[in-house]
Amino acid sequence: MTMRPYSPLPPKLNAFPDNLVVALPSMACVSVSGDDTRTFLHSQLTIDVNKMADASVRRSAHCDFKGKSWSVSLVANGASALYLIAGKTAVGASVEQLKKYGVFSKIDIASETENFDFYLLKGMQTTALLESDFAALPDSPMAMVESDSGFCITLDFPVDALLLALKKDASPAFIQAVNEAELPLFEETAATALDIASGIPALAGEEQINQYVPQMMNLQALDAIDFNKGCYMGQEVVARTRYLGRNKRAAMIFKLPAACDEIATAQLEKQAGEHWRSGGSILRAAVLGEETWLLAIVNNDTTPEDSFRLSTNPALELIHCELPYTL
């Protein structure tokens, strides 16, 4: 069955319907299995995988020896493997590094991307469509449920959202059910906007790989770093950043009250007296019909009183939005 055309994106984020489905074609997944899976990933990721309960999910970073992140991913503790889920660019960067070190361990690293279609779901009408594929849904945030059709994860952020990984042969029936229920099916920009408004970082472009220490992306506030675990790649830098207060940057949310079609070339600028200077780097962006949402890495002493703009839209000042969690 051919997927129907995407529904038009609402002009603003607050106009999104309560029930929606978003296709995530840029999402990727890799499984790690074998006798040494936990020991190996423990030495690579910022979280203590040894303490992950069955069917639990954590956010995590995978860093180089300088503490700069190859990827920011969801780590899901499945019945037969640990899954790392993120955008294709980030997963590809991490897998290349994991395979270098994995030859010394009893593990199998396998791409699962070609086996699944990924979706973001919100709303009870939408999740009700999964009854034929899952006997039950996760009953708490950052938990997963597996079935013959795939797996699903209830996320912490965006609130009340579900990440769905459906096997390719189960996906057509789900999309048909979405069509018959006359629910909107949005392109991936909708999920990016929801993520940004929730302060969720991601590394989507090659130019972003190995540029940011996890704390620059607020991962310490998202339960994505365990500071009391054993050694892992980049731990020394991540620990110094925390205990010596060396991190001077954080990810913050901004909204432009207009569509910025030139967002790919836009630079973030901050007002300094009568002048405008470089204000930080844009980590994620989503352009809607009447809004542009940004997650930007800026000085961590930034306040709502500071003025920011985009180089491509100098007449409009960015609106500083609150994070839904505490740094």
HELIX and SHEET records of a PDB file:
HELIX    1   1 LEU A   13  ALA A   15  5                                   3    
HELIX    2   2 THR A   37  HIS A   42  1                                   6    
HELIX    3   3 VAL A   49  LYS A   51  5                                   3    
HELIX    4   4 LYS A   88  GLY A  102  1                                  15    
HELIX    5   5 THR A  113  ASN A  115  5                                   3    
HELIX    6   6 MET A  124  THR A  127  1                                   4    
HELIX    7   7 ALA A  128  LEU A  130  5                                   3    
HELIX    8   8 SER A  171  GLU A  180  1                                  10    
HELIX    9   9 THR A  189  ALA A  197  1                                   9    
HELIX   10  10 GLU A  206  GLN A  208  5                                   3    
HELIX   11  11 PRO A  214  MET A  217  5                                   4    
HELIX   12  12 LEU A  219  LEU A  222  5                                   4    
HELIX   13  13 GLN A  235  TYR A  243  1                                   9    
HELIX   14  14 ILE A  263  THR A  265  5                                   3    
SHEET    1   A 6 ALA A 143  SER A 147  0                                        
SHEET    2   A 6 GLY A 150  THR A 154 -1                                        
SHEET    3   A 6 ALA A 161  LYS A 167 -1                                        
SHEET    4   A 6 PHE A 116  LYS A 122 -1                                        
SHEET    5   A 6 LEU A  20  ALA A  23 -1                                        
SHEET    6   A 6 LEU A 185  PHE A 186  1                                        
SHEET    1   B 5 VAL A  57  CYS A  63  0                                        
SHEET    2   B 5 SER A  69  ASN A  77 -1                                        
SHEET    3   B 5 LEU A  82  GLY A  87 -1                                        
SHEET    4   B 5 MET A  27  SER A  33 -1                                        
SHEET    5   B 5 ASP A 108  SER A 111 -1                                        
SHEET    1   C 4 SER A 281  VAL A 287  0                                        
SHEET    2   C 4 THR A 292  ASN A 299 -1                                        
SHEET    3   C 4 ARG A 249  LEU A 256 -1                                        
SHEET    4   C 4 ILE A 319  CYS A 321 -1                                        
SHEET    1   D 4 HIS A 275  SER A 278  0                                        
SHEET    2   D 4 LEU A 268  ALA A 272 -1                                        
SHEET    3   D 4 PHE A 308  LEU A 310 -1                                        
SHEET    4   D 4 ASN A 313  GLU A 317 -1                                        
END                                                                             
